[in-house]
Structures are given as structure tokens and as C-alpha cells.
Amino acid sequence: MEFGIFVQGHVPLRRQEADPDAEHHALMNEVELVKLADETGWKYVWLTEHHFLDEYSHLSANEVYIGHLAALTQRIHLGSGIFNLNPQINHPVRVAERVAMLDHLSDGRFEFGTGRGAGSREVTGFGIPGTDSTKAVWDEVITEFVKMWGPEEYSHQGTAFSMPPRSVLPKPWKKPHPPMWVAAGNPPTYAKAARLGLGVLGFNVASIKEMEPMVRAYKDAVGEAEPVGAYLNDNVMITNGVVCLEDGKKAREIVEDMGLARLQSLVYRYHDTFPKPPGAPVWPDLFPDPTADDVEFRINEGYILCGDPDEVLEQVKRYESVGADQLVFGLPIDMPWSAAMETIRLFGEHVIPKLDPDPVHRTTRFRDAAAAKA
């Protein structure tokens, strides 16, 4: 199993109230997190693309952020989590150009994650009527990138977009092209990703047990893959949270106080395509703050990883039985900055070497194998 982090420019209200420059500090601090992750053995960082989601995510122009990180890191792979493929938000040709340029700037370390947006607040802000229409758009657009990156002039006459013959430039740096992924949230979409030969980005709010049928749906279907890209990216990434400190008691106290109730409430406020749990409050009402017992329940059920490095190592091992290929943690949420940095360092130094001794990225092996066959 490989490991990564995802960052999204989370700027919770209490930070905004305490610091007039909270937004700037969040974006710059997350750069430092990624640099430390690069130095301590983490393999991936995923950068969200969200629009109009106050507090929850202020990271909208992730392609700019990724380009900046490419110049500051050496080994870690940099992924779009996601690039939104709706033409009103990102024209598909502009996406193809950005992907290829980031492949050059990162020296082949870019991971191309795609999606269609998880909520109506984002898409309606760009004049899209709602999320129902975005599925057909994504289905049309996802098949076009490998053609755009080919040697011939590209043209397209479709429902989502059309264009006359043009050379789409630049072409990707390392052949055939960056690994391709799609965000998914339920077993049928996991299986669909597998059949299309795409890695799946599992940005789920779920326990370990709840993730098992989703991962299984992907792995059961991947043998039938007809890749929309030049090769199969057989990968399941799933997400969780982690606080890993030398003092396990302090780690639990931080989980109690790091704004999980507000974060969870924001998730269901903005991501209206996510299934809501029974009794979920309607914004601006919030989920109750977790107690110490709630924190232990979440740890035991696999909703969060928390403790000292030895405890977190044992908690991570439970994910190996699920069959996921990559486990990614959302950081820093609303924990103290020092705790976020300590978590990155301790997990990288004490957990990753025991579970991922392979220095080569799984996606690199797939890409290199495809290039060798070409």
C-alpha cells in the first residue's frame, strides 16, 4: 500500500475570525506540508479543485498550485484531485494542455485526476443547471484526451463541446501520458472506473468496513477493462484523516477539538450528491462536537487514524485487508500547525517504511510498461 495526503485550502471560520490573513496562511502552510511529505517518503499529494465553498475549500486554481509545488519538490507525485471536466468550468482542450504542461514541469510526476463536481453549488455558479447533466458530459470528454495528445490534428463534434482541427500542444513529456483517474463515491461508479481503465479517487466519508464493497466492486470489474487512455491504471485510492503524535493522548485531544463537527457539516452542506446519514442536521445547524468516547469509536471503526506511531501503524494495517492500493489523508483540517507537521514527519519516518518499502510509484510502473510496449 502507498500513502499520500490531500490538501484543499481549508480555512475554517474560527481561523478567519482569529487571523485576517487566514486564507493566505492556509495556502502557504500547505505548501510546507507538501515539501515535508516529499522529504519523508510520502508518494502522492492530491490537490482539490473546488469553487465557491467558503471555509471548506479555498483551493480553486489547483493547476497553478501544482505548478508551484513541482518546482519545490523532487520525488512526490502531484495529482489533480480533481480537474473538473465540465466545459463551462474547464474547456477540455485547456485541460489537455494543462496536463501536458504539468507533466513537463514535474518531470513526469503529475497524476491526472478527473471528475464532474460533487455539488450543485459549484456547477450552478458556472451556469450549469445542476449535477444531473454532468455525467453525460464527463462520459463524452474523458475519451478525448488520448486523441488530443496524439500526433495528428484533433477535432471534435459532440454534445458537450466541439472544435475544428487543431494541434493540441504541448504533448505529454513521458510517454504515453500521465496516469488517469476519476473520483467515485459508490460501488457502481467504482466498477465503471475499473471498466474504463481508470484509477479511482475514493473521496468518501466512510469507515473501513463501508469501503470494502466499493474496493471489491473495482477489483472485480478491472479484469474487463477497456482503457480510455493508452494503458490500464489499476489503482484504488481511499481517504481518511490522521493525527499521529509522539503523545497518543494529545493526539486524541486534538481530534476532539479540531472542528470535525463543522467540517462534517460543511461536507453535507456543499456536497449535496453525497448520501446523508439519518438525522444529519441542515445547515447552519451542526453535528455535535465529538466527545472522548466518540473519538475512540471513530478510531475503532476506522473513521479516523489517531495515536502515537505504533498505534497508527496497527490502525493502518486494517486497510491492507480492504484491498486498496493507496491511502490518502486530508491534512491539516483544523488541527494546530505543529501537529500537522509532526503527523507528516512521524508517519513518514515510522509508518511508511514498514508498509511501503518499494521506492517506485505504482503508477510509474504502469506508465513505464505501456511506454515499453509502444
N, C-alpha and C positions, 0 to 999 in steps of 0.2 A: 504494500500500500504506500502511495505517495501522499505528500502533505503540502497544503498551501494556505494562504489567507485571502480573504476578500475585503476590500475597503470600499466605502461608499460615501465618504464625506458626511458622516453622521454628525449633526450639530443640534443636540437636544436643547430644549427650551431653557433648562436651568443653566446650561453653559452660556447661552445667548444673553441671559439676564445678568450673569456674573462678569461677562467679558464682551465688550463691544466689538472686539476683533475675533470672536469665537470661530467664525466661518474660516477666516484666513488661517488661524492657528490649527484648525482641524485638518485642512487640506495639506498644510506644510508638515504637520506632525505625522500624517500618514505616509508621506514620502520617507520620513526617517524610519518608520516601521518597516517599510519595504526594503530599504537599504540594509537594515539589521537582519531581516529574513534572508536576504541574499547572502549575507556573510555567515549565517548559522545553519545552512543546509536545507532550508525550505526550497521546494522545487517550483512552486507556482504562486502567482498573485493574480487575482481576478479583480477587475475594476468595473464597477457598475456604470450603466447609463440610465439615469433617471431624470425626469423633468417635472418641475412644479411641486416637489414633495418636501415641503418645509419641515425642518428637523430631521426627517428620516434620511434623506439623501440630497446633498448639495453637489454631487459629482455628476454633472451633465455632459461635459465635453471630455469624455474619457479618452478619446484618441489623442488629445493634447497631453493629458496626464501620462498616458502610456509612453508617448514620445519622450517626455521629460525623464521618466524612470529608465527608459532604455539607455540613456546617456549616463545614468548614475549607478547602474548595476552591471554585473558580469555574467551570472550563471542562471539566475531565476528566470523562469518563463513568465511572460506578461500577457494576460488574457483579457479580452473584452467580455465582460460578463453583464451585459451583452452589447452588441451593436443592434439597435432596433432596425428592422428591415422594412418598415412601412415607408414608402417613397415620400410621403409628406414630411417625415421626420428626417430620414436619411435616404437620398436617392441611391438606388443600388449601385450605379456606376461609381459614385463617390465612395461608397463603402468598399468596393473592389480596389479603388485607388488607395484608400487609407490602409487597407490590409496589406497591400503590396509594399507601400512605403514603410509601414511599421516593421515588416519583415526585413527590409534593408537596414533600418535604423537599429534594430535589436540584434542584428546578425543571426536571424533565423530563430529568435526566441519568442516570437509572437504566436499566440493561440487565438483563433478566430471563433469567438462565441457569438451566437446569433439568438434572436428572439423577436417577439412581437409586442412586448409590453405586458405587464401584469395587471394593469388597472385602467379604468376609463378616464380617470383624472388626467393621466398623461396623454393619451391618444386624442381625447376631445380637445385638448389645448392646441393641437395642431390641425383641427378641422376634420378629424376622422370621427364619424358618427358614434362609434363605440367599438368595443373589443370584438364583437361578433364577426365583423368583416375582415379582421386582421389575419385570421387563419388562412383563408384562401390567398391572401396577398403573400404571406410567408411561403406558402406552398409553391407559388409561382416563382418568387425571387430566388429561393435557395438553390434552385437548379441552374441558375445562370452564371454563377461566379466562375466555375471552372471554364466556361466558354469565354468569359471576359479576359481571363488570364492566359488564354491560348494565343497562338502565333498569328491567327487571322483577325481581320477586322471583325468587330462584333456589332450585331444589330438585333433588335427585338421588337416584335409587335405583340403586345399582350394586353391583359385587362388591367394589371396593376401599373404598368409603365410601358412606354415604347421609346425607341430611339433609332436613328438612321445609322448606317455603317460607320464605325469609328474605331480607331486603335485605342484601347484602354491601357493607359500607362501610369506608372511603371508596371512591369511584370514582377511576380514574387522573386525574391533573391534565391532561396534554397528550394530546389525542385522537389516535388511538383508544386506544392503550395503549403501554407500553414495548416495545421490540424484544424478541422472544422467541428463545431459543437453547436448544440441547441439547448436552450432552457426548457425544462419539462417539470410537470408537477403531479402527474398521476400515472398509474400503470399503462394505460393505452398510449400516452404520449411518450413514455419511456420506450415502449415497444416500437412506436413509429420512428423514433430517433435511431434505434438499432437497425431497422429495415432500410433506412436511408444512409446507413454507414457513418452516422454522426456520433461523436461523443455526447453524453448527456450532462447538462449542468443542473444538478438537483438542488435548486434553491428552495428547499422545503422547510416548513416549520413542523417537524415530526420527530418522534422518538426512534431509537434504533429498530425496535420491533416494527414500527409502522413503515420503515424504509425497506424492509426485507422484500415485500411483494413487488415493490417498484424496481428494485435492482434485479430481481428474478425475472420480471417481465422483459427487461432489456436483454439479459443474458440468454433467455430462451429464444428471443427473436433475432439475435445478432447473426446467427448462422444463415439466415435468409437474406442478409444484407445485399442490396444493390446500391452501392455508394453514389451519392450525388456529386461527390468530389472524386479525386483521382485515386483515392485509397480509403480503406476502412479505418476509422478511428474508434477502436473497441475500448471505450472508456466510460465509466460511470463516476462522476464526481458528486459527492453529497456534502452537505454543510451542517455545521453545528457551532456552538460557542465554546470557548475555553478560557479558564483563568488558572494558570499554572505558576505557583509561587513557592519559594522555599518554605514558607509558613502556610500549611494547608488550612489552618483555622482562619487566617487572614483572607485567604482566597475565598472562602465561603462567605465571610462578612462582606467582601466586595460584591459578590453576586447578589446578596440581599439588597445592596444599596446602589447598584449600577443602572437603575432605570429600566429594568426588564419589563415592568408592567406598562410603562409608557411606550417602550419600543414595540411590544406585542400589540398594543392598541393602535399604534401608527401603522403596523403591518396590515391590520384588517381595515383600517381607515382608507388606505391608499390602494391596496391590492384586492380589489373587490371581486377578482376572479378566484381568490383562494377560498376554499370551504371554511366557514366559520364554525368554531366549536359551539356546542349547545350553551346558551346563556351568555354568549360573548356580548360585552357592552357595546353600545352605539356611541360613537364619538360625539361630544367630547368626554363622555364617561370613560373611565379607565378600568382595566383589570386591576385587581387588588395587588398591592406590593407583596412579594414573596416573604414568608417567614423562614426561620431556620429550618423548620420541618419541610417546608415547600422546597427549599434548596436541596435538601437530602433526597427528597422524592425525585426531583428533576435529575439529579446525578444518577440515582439508582435506575431510573427508567431510560436514561440516555438522551435526555433533552439538552444537557449541557455537560461538559467535562470540567472538573474543578478539583483542586487539591494541590499537593506537592508533586514533584516529578514522578515519584514511584506510584502514587495513586493515579495520576493521569495516564501513565503508561498502561496500567491494568485496565482502565476505562477504555482506552483506545483499542486494546486488543479485542474488545467485544465487537468492534466494527469489522474485523477481519472475517468473522463468520457470516456477515451480511453479504460479502462478495463485492463491495465497492472497490474501485481502483484508486480513488483519490478522496481524501478527507480534507475539507477546507473550513477554516474558522473565520467567522466575522469578527474583526477587530478594528478599532478598540472599543466599539459601542460607547458606553458612558462610564468606563472604568477610569481610575486615575492613570495619568500618562505613564508614571513609573511602573505601574502594574502591567500595563500593556507591553512595555519594553521588556520587563522581566519575563513575562509569559513567552514572548517570541524567543528570547535568549535561552531560557531553561528548556523549553520544548525542543528547540533546535539542537541543543547540546546533549540532552539526556534522553529524549524520547525518539526522535527521528533516527539516530544511528542504530537503534535496536530493532527498528521495524522497516527501515528502508535503506539498506546498505548499498544499493545499486546507484552508482553516480550518474547513470544515463537516464534521462527522462523517457517515460513510456512512449510519449508521443513522438519523440525523436526517433525511436526505433521504428515505429510505423512509417514515418516520413522517409527515413533513410532506405528502408526496404523497398518502398514504392519507387524511389529515385533509382535504385539499383536495377529494378526491373524494366525501367523505361528505355 
